[in-house]
Amino acid sequence: MELKSIIMKDTFTKTIDDFEMDNYIDWKKICEDFELATGDLSPNSFFKLENIFKEYIETNRNENLFRR
């Protein structure tokens, strides 16, 4: 196997900075399902939740690299 192909396997299309929580959570659907007038989330709570997702991605990405 060429070095180039080995290096390319460890490169990801998206970086953690590309993560946008709004692309993965349907806030409107949550509001509809639970009859919420608004779907407000404090900035602090939003960043905590976003960090949980980013940590999840990083942890699993690193685990996937380890298993290769």
C-alpha positions, 0 to 999 in steps of 0.5 A: 500500500502506498504512503499516499493512500495510507495518509488519505485514509486518515483525512476526513472530509469534514472537520469538527469545526464544520459541525452545525447542530441545527443541521442534525436536530429538528428543533421545529419538530421537537416544538410541535411534538411537545406543544412548545410555543418556542424552542428557545435555548440559552446560549450557555445550554446551546454551547454545552449541547454542541460541545457534547456532540463535538466530543462524541464526534472526536471520541468516535473518530479517534476510536475509528482511527485506532481500529484501522 
